[in-house]
C-alpha cells in the first residue's frame, strides 16, 4: 500500500516543485518587464505576473479535486459499490469496448435516475461517463457527487 502511494505522490510532488520553480521564474520575468518602464513592457509585465497566480490556483484546484475524488473512491470501495469492469471486453489499447461501456452506462444511469440525490449513484454515474469516454459529463457529475457527499457528511454532524 505504501509503495503504491509513493508511485502516485512522487510524480505529483515532482510536478508541483517544477511548477513552483517555473512560477517563480515567470514572476521574476514579469517584475523585470515592469521595471523596464515602457508602457507596453509594463502591460506585458502585469500580464506575465498574473500567470503564476493563475497557475497556483489551477494546481490547488486540481489537487483539491483529486483529493476529494480519492476520498469518494475510498468510501465507495469500503462500501463495495465500485463498478465491476473486470469482465468487460477491451480494445487493444486497454480501454473498455465502446458498446460494453455504453451498456454499463445505461445500467448505472437507471440506478442514478431512481435516486439522483445519492452521492454514491452520482459517483458511479461519473465513473460510467468516464468509461464511456464522456470526460466533460464525468467531471460535472463527479463535482455533483462531491457536493452531495459533503452535504450528507455535514448533515450527520
N, CA and C atoms as an extended XYZ file, in Angstrom:
471
Properties=species:S:1:pos:R:3:atomname:S:1:resname:S:1:resid:I:1 pbc="F F F"
N         0.829       -1.197        0.000 N   UNK     1
C         0.000        0.000        0.000 CA  UNK     1
C         0.873        1.259        0.000 C   UNK     1
N         1.912        1.254        0.856 N   UNK     2
C         2.801        2.408        0.951 CA  UNK     2
C         3.562        2.621       -0.358 C   UNK     2
N         3.945        1.522       -0.997 N   UNK     3
C         4.666        1.589       -2.263 CA  UNK     3
C         3.781        2.204       -3.349 C   UNK     3
N         2.506        1.799       -3.400 N   UNK     4
C         1.567        2.354       -4.372 CA  UNK     4
C         1.355        3.842       -4.137 C   UNK     4
N         1.302        4.240       -2.881 N   UNK     5
C         1.127        5.644       -2.542 CA  UNK     5
C         2.314        6.472       -3.028 C   UNK     5
N         3.512        5.941       -2.858 N   UNK     6
C         4.710        6.641       -3.325 CA  UNK     6
C         4.729        6.768       -4.844 C   UNK     6
N         4.237        5.747       -5.545 N   UNK     7
C         4.183        5.800       -7.005 CA  UNK     7
C         3.290        6.934       -7.492 C   UNK     7
N         2.308        7.305       -6.695 N   UNK     8
C         1.402        8.393       -7.062 CA  UNK     8
C         1.941        9.733       -6.565 C   UNK     8
N         2.390        9.763       -5.317 N   UNK     9
C         2.795       11.029       -4.709 CA  UNK     9
C         4.106       11.593       -5.245 C   UNK     9
N         5.054       10.743       -5.559 N   UNK    10
C         6.339       11.254       -6.051 CA  UNK    10
C         6.209       12.016       -7.371 C   UNK    10
N         5.526       11.487       -8.365 N   UNK    11
C         5.370       12.284       -9.593 CA  UNK    11
C         4.594       13.582       -9.366 C   UNK    11
N         3.582       13.528       -8.510 N   UNK    12
C         2.819       14.744       -8.218 CA  UNK    12
C         3.726       15.771       -7.548 C   UNK    12
N         4.510       15.328       -6.571 N   UNK    13
C         5.419       16.238       -5.876 CA  UNK    13
C         6.436       16.825       -6.850 C   UNK    13
N         6.962       16.003       -7.747 N   UNK    14
C         7.920       16.490       -8.734 CA  UNK    14
C         7.298       17.575       -9.613 C   UNK    14
N         6.092       17.327      -10.094 N   UNK    15
C         5.417       18.301      -10.965 CA  UNK    15
C         5.127       19.587      -10.196 C   UNK    15
N         4.687       19.483       -8.951 N   UNK    16
C         4.392       20.681       -8.157 CA  UNK    16
C         5.668       21.490       -7.920 C   UNK    16
N         6.768       20.823       -7.604 N   UNK    17
C         8.039       21.537       -7.396 CA  UNK    17
C         8.495       22.192       -8.702 C   UNK    17
N         8.396       21.472       -9.806 N   UNK    18
C         8.784       22.042      -11.108 CA  UNK    18
C         7.913       23.250      -11.450 C   UNK    18
N         6.618       23.145      -11.197 N   UNK    19
C         5.730       24.272      -11.457 CA  UNK    19
C         6.047       25.452      -10.547 C   UNK    19
N         6.363       25.177       -9.294 N   UNK    20
C         6.723       26.265       -8.372 CA  UNK    20
C         7.954       27.000       -8.892 C   UNK    20
N         8.960       26.250       -9.344 N   UNK    21
C        10.153       26.876       -9.921 CA  UNK    21
C         9.778       27.728      -11.135 C   UNK    21
N         8.953       27.168      -11.997 N   UNK    22
C         8.514       27.879      -13.201 CA  UNK    22
C         7.736       29.141      -12.828 C   UNK    22
N         6.859       29.062      -11.839 N   UNK    23
C         6.067       30.229      -11.434 CA  UNK    23
C         6.966       31.333      -10.873 C   UNK    23
N         7.978       30.960      -10.088 N   UNK    24
C         8.917       31.950       -9.551 CA  UNK    24
C         9.687       32.599      -10.698 C   UNK    24
N        10.155       31.794      -11.624 N   UNK    25
C        10.877       32.313      -12.785 CA  UNK    25
C         9.984       33.243      -13.612 C   UNK    25
N         8.767       32.838      -13.845 N   UNK    26
C         7.820       33.643      -14.612 CA  UNK    26
C         7.518       34.954      -13.884 C   UNK    26
N         7.340       34.877      -12.571 N   UNK    27
C         7.087       36.089      -11.785 CA  UNK    27
C         8.256       37.066      -11.860 C   UNK    27
N         9.470       36.534      -11.805 N   UNK    28
C        10.636       37.428      -11.885 CA  UNK    28
C        10.729       38.079      -13.259 C   UNK    28
N        10.352       37.369      -14.302 N   UNK    29
C        10.340       37.967      -15.649 CA  UNK    29
C         9.284       39.064      -15.736 C   UNK    29
N         8.160       38.855      -15.101 N   UNK    30
C         7.121       39.877      -15.075 CA  UNK    30
C         7.589       41.132      -14.365 C   UNK    30
N         8.274       40.949      -13.245 N   UNK    31
C         8.803       42.099      -12.499 CA  UNK    31
C         9.857       42.825      -13.332 C   UNK    31
N        10.715       42.073      -14.031 N   UNK    32
C        11.720       42.691      -14.908 CA  UNK    32
C        11.056       43.542      -15.993 C   UNK    32
N         9.995       43.026      -16.564 N   UNK    33
C         9.278       43.787      -17.595 CA  UNK    33
C         8.680       45.070      -17.022 C   UNK    33
N         8.101       44.985      -15.838 N   UNK    34
C         7.502       46.169      -15.208 CA  UNK    34
C         8.582       47.198      -14.899 C   UNK    34
N         9.721       46.741      -14.410 N   UNK    35
C        10.815       47.652      -14.070 CA  UNK    35
C        11.399       48.368      -15.294 C   UNK    35
N        11.248       47.760      -16.471 N   UNK    36
C        11.822       48.386      -17.668 CA  UNK    36
C        11.163       49.720      -17.977 C   UNK    36
N         9.926       49.922      -17.525 N   UNK    37
C         9.290       51.233      -17.593 CA  UNK    37
C         8.511       51.555      -18.843 C   UNK    37
N         8.693       50.833      -19.936 N   UNK    38
C         7.931       51.122      -21.150 CA  UNK    38
C         6.459       50.760      -20.961 C   UNK    38
N         5.580       51.480      -21.615 N   UNK    39
C         4.146       51.235      -21.457 CA  UNK    39
C         3.794       49.805      -21.853 C   UNK    39
N         4.262       49.380      -23.022 N   UNK    40
C         3.967       48.022      -23.481 CA  UNK    40
C         4.602       46.990      -22.544 C   UNK    40
N         5.827       47.246      -22.105 N   UNK    41
C         6.525       46.310      -21.229 CA  UNK    41
C         5.823       46.198      -19.881 C   UNK    41
N         5.340       47.325      -19.358 N   UNK    42
C         4.618       47.282      -18.076 CA  UNK    42
C         3.331       46.477      -18.234 C   UNK    42
N         2.619       46.705      -19.333 N   UNK    43
C         1.394       45.939      -19.581 CA  UNK    43
C         1.670       44.447      -19.686 C   UNK    43
N         2.699       44.104      -20.447 N   UNK    44
C         3.086       42.698      -20.563 CA  UNK    44
C         3.562       42.145      -19.222 C   UNK    44
N         4.298       42.944      -18.487 N   UNK    45
C         4.796       42.514      -17.182 CA  UNK    45
C         3.671       42.187      -16.219 C   UNK    45
N         2.644       43.031      -16.229 N   UNK    46
C         1.483       42.761      -15.358 CA  UNK    46
C         0.805       41.460      -15.778 C   UNK    46
N         0.653       41.296      -17.096 N   UNK    47
C         0.048       40.053      -17.591 CA  UNK    47
C         0.869       38.830      -17.224 C   UNK    47
N         2.180       38.927      -17.391 N   UNK    48
C         3.067       37.810      -17.058 CA  UNK    48
C         3.062       37.564      -15.553 C   UNK    48
N         2.966       38.612      -14.774 N   UNK    49
C         2.946       38.484      -13.317 CA  UNK    49
C         1.668       37.795      -12.828 C   UNK    49
N         0.585       37.942      -13.563 N   UNK    50
C        -0.666       37.286      -13.186 CA  UNK    50
C        -0.629       35.778      -13.438 C   UNK    50
N         0.154       35.353      -14.410 N   UNK    51
C         0.191       33.930      -14.772 CA  UNK    51
C         0.568       33.004      -13.613 C   UNK    51
N         1.569       33.319      -12.793 N   UNK    52
C         1.859       32.421      -11.664 CA  UNK    52
C         0.681       32.296      -10.685 C   UNK    52
N        -0.049       33.385      -10.462 N   UNK    53
C        -1.200       33.301       -9.556 CA  UNK    53
C        -2.283       32.398      -10.128 C   UNK    53
N        -2.518       32.536      -11.412 N   UNK    54
C        -3.491       31.667      -12.074 CA  UNK    54
C        -3.007       30.218      -12.012 C   UNK    54
N        -1.723       30.019      -12.260 N   UNK    55
C        -1.150       28.670      -12.206 CA  UNK    55
C        -1.266       28.036      -10.835 C   UNK    55
N        -0.985       28.805       -9.790 N   UNK    56
C        -1.102       28.280       -8.428 CA  UNK    56
C        -2.552       27.892       -8.142 C   UNK    56
N        -3.486       28.722       -8.572 N   UNK    57
C        -4.900       28.409       -8.358 CA  UNK    57
C        -5.274       27.117       -9.090 C   UNK    57
N        -4.813       26.948      -10.320 N   UNK    58
C        -5.125       25.748      -11.091 CA  UNK    58
C        -4.528       24.503      -10.425 C   UNK    58
N        -3.287       24.604       -9.965 N   UNK    59
C        -2.648       23.472       -9.291 CA  UNK    59
C        -3.424       23.123       -8.017 C   UNK    59
N        -3.760       24.150       -7.221 N   UNK    60
C        -4.517       23.898       -5.991 CA  UNK    60
C        -5.863       23.252       -6.301 C   UNK    60
N        -6.595       23.820       -7.254 N   UNK    61
C        -7.928       23.305       -7.591 CA  UNK    61
C        -7.841       21.862       -8.085 C   UNK    61
N        -6.829       21.553       -8.891 N   UNK    62
C        -6.665       20.194       -9.411 CA  UNK    62
C        -6.334       19.201       -8.303 C   UNK    62
N        -5.399       19.581       -7.432 N   UNK    63
C        -5.032       18.691       -6.327 CA  UNK    63
C        -6.181       18.506       -5.342 C   UNK    63
N        -6.896       19.597       -5.067 N   UNK    64
C        -8.031       19.515       -4.150 CA  UNK    64
C        -9.127       18.611       -4.717 C   UNK    64
N        -9.446       18.782       -5.996 N   UNK    65
C       -10.463       17.940       -6.626 CA  UNK    65
C       -10.014       16.480       -6.633 C   UNK    65
N        -8.749       16.240       -6.948 N   UNK    66
C        -8.238       14.874       -6.939 CA  UNK    66
C        -8.331       14.240       -5.565 C   UNK    66
N        -8.022       15.021       -4.542 N   UNK    67
C        -8.122       14.511       -3.173 CA  UNK    67
C        -9.580       14.174       -2.835 C   UNK    67
N       -10.504       15.062       -3.209 N   UNK    68
C       -11.922       14.807       -2.942 CA  UNK    68
C       -12.402       13.553       -3.673 C   UNK    68
N       -12.012       13.407       -4.934 N   UNK    69
C       -12.423       12.234       -5.704 CA  UNK    69
C       -11.849       10.965       -5.096 C   UNK    69
N       -10.625       11.047       -4.611 N   UNK    70
C        -9.994        9.881       -3.996 CA  UNK    70
C       -10.719        9.488       -2.712 C   UNK    70
N       -11.173       10.475       -1.959 N   UNK    71
C       -11.926       10.181       -0.736 CA  UNK    71
C       -13.226        9.449       -1.067 C   UNK    71
N       -13.909        9.902       -2.118 N   UNK    72
C       -15.142        9.222       -2.526 CA  UNK    72
C       -14.828        7.812       -3.024 C   UNK    72
N       -13.753        7.666       -3.782 N   UNK    73
C       -13.361        6.339       -4.282 CA  UNK    73
C       -13.083        5.394       -3.122 C   UNK    73
N       -12.415        5.909       -2.090 N   UNK    74
C       -12.125        5.075       -0.914 CA  UNK    74
C       -13.420        4.623       -0.248 C   UNK    74
N       -14.357        5.562       -0.075 N   UNK    75
C       -15.634        5.209        0.562 CA  UNK    75
C       -16.420        4.209       -0.285 C   UNK    75
N       -16.444        4.430       -1.594 N   UNK    76
C       -17.155        3.506       -2.491 CA  UNK    76
C       -16.533        2.114       -2.389 C   UNK    76
N       -15.212        2.061       -2.353 N   UNK    77
C       -14.518        0.768       -2.228 CA  UNK    77
C       -14.875        0.093       -0.910 C   UNK    77
N       -14.850        0.859        0.186 N   UNK    78
C       -15.165        0.306        1.506 CA  UNK    78
C       -16.594       -0.224        1.562 C   UNK    78
N       -17.493        0.438        0.818 N   UNK    79
C       -18.899        0.017        0.817 CA  UNK    79
C       -19.179       -1.058       -0.232 C   UNK    79
N       -18.174       -1.434       -1.004 N   UNK    80
C       -18.335       -2.481       -2.011 CA  UNK    80
C       -19.208       -2.065       -3.191 C   UNK    80
N       -19.202       -0.781       -3.522 N   UNK    81
C       -20.071       -0.279       -4.587 CA  UNK    81
C       -19.324        0.124       -5.855 C   UNK    81
N       -18.081       -0.305       -5.982 N   UNK    82
C       -17.321        0.024       -7.187 CA  UNK    82
C       -17.966       -0.640       -8.401 C   UNK    82
N       -17.827        0.007       -9.539 N   UNK    83
C       -18.295       -0.607      -10.781 CA  UNK    83
C       -17.346       -1.743      -11.138 C   UNK    83
N       -17.895       -2.905      -11.401 N   UNK    84
C       -17.058       -4.045      -11.773 CA  UNK    84
C       -16.914       -4.061      -13.290 C   UNK    84
N       -15.725       -3.738      -13.752 N   UNK    85
C       -15.461       -3.699      -15.190 CA  UNK    85
C       -14.442       -4.763      -15.602 C   UNK    85
N       -14.150       -5.693      -14.702 N   UNK    86
C       -13.113       -6.688      -14.977 CA  UNK    86
C       -13.472       -7.608      -16.131 C   UNK    86
N       -14.746       -7.914      -16.304 N   UNK    87
C       -15.147       -8.867      -17.347 CA  UNK    87
C       -15.573       -8.186      -18.638 C   UNK    87
N       -15.519       -6.870      -18.690 N   UNK    88
C       -15.936       -6.179      -19.910 CA  UNK    88
C       -14.864       -6.310      -20.992 C   UNK    88
N       -15.300       -6.488      -22.242 N   UNK    89
C       -14.316       -6.601      -23.329 CA  UNK    89
C       -13.540       -5.297      -23.504 C   UNK    89
N       -12.298       -5.448      -23.905 N   UNK    90
C       -11.423       -4.279      -24.036 CA  UNK    90
C       -10.829       -4.204      -25.434 C   UNK    90
N       -10.504       -2.971      -25.810 N   UNK    91
C        -9.801       -2.730      -27.077 CA  UNK    91
C        -8.326       -3.068      -26.881 C   UNK    91
N        -7.565       -3.150      -27.973 N   UNK    92
C        -6.121       -3.409      -27.825 CA  UNK    92
C        -5.414       -2.361      -26.953 C   UNK    92
N        -5.960       -1.136      -26.891 N   UNK    93
C        -5.347       -0.083      -26.077 CA  UNK    93
C        -5.583       -0.292      -24.589 C   UNK    93
N        -6.516       -1.192      -24.235 N   UNK    94
C        -6.843       -1.429      -22.837 CA  UNK    94
C        -8.130       -0.745      -22.397 C   UNK    94
N        -8.613        0.198      -23.215 N   UNK    95
C        -9.872        0.866      -22.892 CA  UNK    95
C       -11.025       -0.121      -23.064 C   UNK    95
N       -12.069        0.107      -22.313 N   UNK    96
C       -13.252       -0.747      -22.409 CA  UNK    96
C       -13.904       -0.531      -23.768 C   UNK    96
N       -14.361       -1.620      -24.379 N   UNK    97
C       -15.050       -1.563      -25.656 CA  UNK    97
C       -16.234       -0.603      -25.555 C   UNK    97
N       -16.418        0.204      -26.580 N   UNK    98
C       -17.429        1.267      -26.562 CA  UNK    98
C       -18.841        0.734      -26.296 C   UNK    98
N       -19.232       -0.347      -26.962 N   UNK    99
C       -20.577       -0.902      -26.755 CA  UNK    99
C       -20.759       -1.398      -25.319 C   UNK    99
N       -19.730       -2.027      -24.768 N   UNK   100
C       -19.795       -2.513      -23.384 CA  UNK   100
C       -19.868       -1.343      -22.413 C   UNK   100
N       -19.089       -0.291      -22.683 N   UNK   101
C       -19.108        0.898      -21.816 CA  UNK   101
C       -20.474        1.577      -21.884 C   UNK   101
N       -21.058        1.626      -23.072 N   UNK   102
C       -22.389        2.235      -23.217 CA  UNK   102
C       -23.446        1.422      -22.476 C   UNK   102
N       -23.350        0.092      -22.543 N   UNK   103
C       -24.300       -0.762      -21.822 CA  UNK   103
C       -24.149       -0.575      -20.309 C   UNK   103
N       -22.909       -0.508      -19.841 N   UNK   104
C       -22.661       -0.249      -18.417 CA  UNK   104
C       -23.248        1.100      -18.032 C   UNK   104
N       -23.025        2.102      -18.873 N   UNK   105
C       -23.554        3.436      -18.599 CA  UNK   105
C       -25.074        3.404      -18.459 C   UNK   105
N       -25.764        2.732      -19.362 N   UNK   106
C       -27.232        2.678      -19.305 CA  UNK   106
C       -27.717        2.042      -18.003 C   UNK   106
N       -27.046        0.995      -17.564 N   UNK   107
C       -27.407        0.335      -16.301 CA  UNK   107
C       -27.229        1.292      -15.124 C   UNK   107
N       -26.084        1.952      -15.079 N   UNK   108
C       -25.783        2.861      -13.972 CA  UNK   108
C       -26.693        4.083      -14.031 C   UNK   108
N       -27.022        4.546      -15.226 N   UNK   109
C       -27.908        5.699      -15.368 CA  UNK   109
C       -29.294        5.394      -14.790 C   UNK   109
N       -29.782        4.177      -15.010 N   UNK   110
C       -31.088        3.798      -14.440 CA  UNK   110
C       -31.031        3.804      -12.911 C   UNK   110
N       -29.918        3.331      -12.349 N   UNK   111
C       -29.746        3.377      -10.885 CA  UNK   111
C       -29.759        4.827      -10.407 C   UNK   111
N       -29.052        5.694      -11.127 N   UNK   112
C       -28.988        7.110      -10.748 CA  UNK   112
C       -30.360        7.760      -10.847 C   UNK   112
N       -31.112        7.460      -11.903 N   UNK   113
C       -32.444        8.051      -12.086 CA  UNK   113
C       -33.389        7.657      -10.952 C   UNK   113
N       -33.188        6.470      -10.374 N   UNK   114
C       -34.022        6.019       -9.262 CA  UNK   114
C       -33.729        6.802       -7.985 C   UNK   114
N       -32.496        7.307       -7.831 N   UNK   115
C       -32.115        8.066       -6.632 CA  UNK   115
C       -30.998        9.054       -6.987 C   UNK   115
N       -31.337       10.156       -7.681 N   UNK   116
C       -30.300       11.090       -8.148 CA  UNK   116
C       -29.637       11.906       -7.045 C   UNK   116
N       -30.214       11.931       -5.856 N   UNK   117
C       -29.639       12.722       -4.775 CA  UNK   117
C       -28.718       11.910       -3.868 C   UNK   117
N       -28.414       10.701       -4.273 N   UNK   118
C       -27.490        9.855       -3.534 CA  UNK   118
C       -26.107       10.021       -4.162 C   UNK   118
N       -25.142       10.461       -3.371 N   UNK   119
C       -23.809       10.713       -3.921 CA  UNK   119
C       -23.185        9.463       -4.498 C   UNK   119
N       -23.516        8.299       -3.948 N   UNK   120
C       -22.953        7.050       -4.449 CA  UNK   120
C       -23.375        6.801       -5.898 C   UNK   120
N       -24.652        7.070       -6.179 N   UNK   121
C       -25.140        6.906       -7.546 CA  UNK   121
C       -24.490        7.924       -8.486 C   UNK   121
N       -24.302        9.146       -8.005 N   UNK   122
C       -23.648       10.165       -8.831 CA  UNK   122
C       -22.195        9.791       -9.082 C   UNK   122
N       -21.523        9.259       -8.070 N   UNK   123
C       -20.136        8.814       -8.245 CA  UNK   123
C       -20.063        7.708       -9.295 C   UNK   123
N       -20.944        6.723       -9.152 N   UNK   124
C       -20.943        5.609      -10.098 CA  UNK   124
C       -21.277        6.083      -11.511 C   UNK   124
N       -22.197        7.046      -11.618 N   UNK   125
C       -22.541        7.596      -12.930 CA  UNK   125
C       -21.354        8.334      -13.530 C   UNK   125
N       -20.624        9.073      -12.713 N   UNK   126
C       -19.431        9.776      -13.194 CA  UNK   126
C       -18.410        8.773      -13.731 C   UNK   126
N       -18.208        7.682      -13.027 N   UNK   127
C       -17.271        6.650      -13.491 CA  UNK   127
C       -17.773        6.030      -14.798 C   UNK   127
N       -19.083        5.808      -14.900 N   UNK   128
C       -19.640        5.236      -16.130 CA  UNK   128
C       -19.465        6.205      -17.301 C   UNK   128
N       -19.675        7.499      -17.053 N   UNK   129
C       -19.407        8.500      -18.095 CA  UNK   129
C       -17.952        8.414      -18.538 C   UNK   129
N       -17.054        8.289      -17.581 N   UNK   130
C       -15.629        8.215      -17.899 CA  UNK   130
C       -15.331        6.988      -18.748 C   UNK   130
N       -15.863        5.838      -18.362 N   UNK   131
C       -15.637        4.624      -19.145 CA  UNK   131
C       -16.210        4.754      -20.552 C   UNK   131
N       -17.323        5.490      -20.669 N   UNK   132
C       -17.951        5.687      -21.980 CA  UNK   132
C       -17.239        6.763      -22.799 C   UNK   132
N       -16.256        7.444      -22.205 N   UNK   133
C       -15.467        8.424      -22.934 CA  UNK   133
C       -15.983        9.845      -22.881 C   UNK   133
N       -16.986       10.113      -22.052 N   UNK   134
C       -17.543       11.467      -21.946 CA  UNK   134
C       -16.937       12.151      -20.722 C   UNK   134
N       -15.727       12.679      -20.895 N   UNK   135
C       -14.970       13.251      -19.774 CA  UNK   135
C       -15.639       14.496      -19.187 C   UNK   135
N       -16.236       15.334      -20.027 N   UNK   136
C       -16.877       16.553      -19.538 CA  UNK   136
C       -18.014       16.243      -18.578 C   UNK   136
N       -18.891       15.344      -18.983 N   UNK   137
C       -20.003       14.963      -18.099 CA  UNK   137
C       -19.505       14.194      -16.884 C   UNK   137
N       -18.437       13.432      -17.059 N   UNK   138
C       -17.857       12.715      -15.914 CA  UNK   138
C       -17.401       13.715      -14.855 C   UNK   138
N       -16.695       14.777      -15.274 N   UNK   139
C       -16.231       15.793      -14.314 CA  UNK   139
C       -17.414       16.495      -13.644 C   UNK   139
N       -18.410       16.886      -14.430 N   UNK   140
C       -19.571       17.572      -13.863 CA  UNK   140
C       -20.300       16.683      -12.859 C   UNK   140
N       -20.475       15.434      -13.206 N   UNK   141
C       -21.188       14.508      -12.323 CA  UNK   141
C       -20.366       14.205      -11.074 C   UNK   141
N       -19.051       14.148      -11.221 N   UNK   142
C       -18.197       13.914      -10.054 CA  UNK   142
C       -18.266       15.114       -9.108 C   UNK   142
N       -18.326       16.321       -9.654 N   UNK   143
C       -18.487       17.506       -8.789 CA  UNK   143
C       -19.801       17.415       -8.015 C   UNK   143
N       -20.839       16.947       -8.690 N   UNK   144
C       -22.132       16.767       -8.017 CA  UNK   144
C       -22.015       15.718       -6.907 C   UNK   144
N       -21.319       14.632       -7.183 N   UNK   145
C       -21.141       13.586       -6.172 CA  UNK   145
C       -20.398       14.125       -4.960 C   UNK   145
N       -19.372       14.932       -5.196 N   UNK   146
C       -18.604       15.523       -4.091 CA  UNK   146
C       -19.508       16.416       -3.249 C   UNK   146
N       -20.318       17.240       -3.909 N   UNK   147
C       -21.217       18.149       -3.180 CA  UNK   147
C       -22.256       17.363       -2.389 C   UNK   147
N       -22.814       16.314       -2.976 N   UNK   148
C       -23.819       15.506       -2.280 CA  UNK   148
C       -23.204       14.768       -1.091 C   UNK   148
N       -21.987       14.266       -1.270 N   UNK   149
C       -21.330       13.561       -0.168 CA  UNK   149
C       -21.027       14.526        0.969 C   UNK   149
N       -20.568       15.724        0.632 N   UNK   150
C       -20.282       16.733        1.657 CA  UNK   150
C       -21.559       17.083        2.420 C   UNK   150
N       -22.660       17.264        1.697 N   UNK   151
C       -23.938       17.575        2.348 CA  UNK   151
C       -24.371       16.437        3.267 C   UNK   151
N       -24.181       15.212        2.828 N   UNK   152
C       -24.539       14.061        3.663 CA  UNK   152
C       -23.676       14.026        4.926 C   UNK   152
N       -22.376       14.222        4.747 N   UNK   153
C       -21.443       14.191        5.878 CA  UNK   153
C       -21.745       15.306        6.875 C   UNK   153
N       -21.995       16.506        6.384 N   UNK   154
C       -22.271       17.641        7.265 CA  UNK   154
C       -23.635       17.524        7.927 C   UNK   154
N       -24.554       16.827        7.259 N   UNK   155
C       -25.882       16.615        7.832 CA  UNK   155
C       -25.859       15.665        9.006 C   UNK   155
N       -24.863       14.782        9.043 N   UNK   156
C       -24.755       13.804       10.134 CA  UNK   156
C       -24.145       14.420       11.373 C   UNK   156
N       -23.364       15.485       11.203 N   UNK   157
C       -22.675       16.104       12.367 CA  UNK   157
C       -23.571       17.053       13.116 C   UNK   157
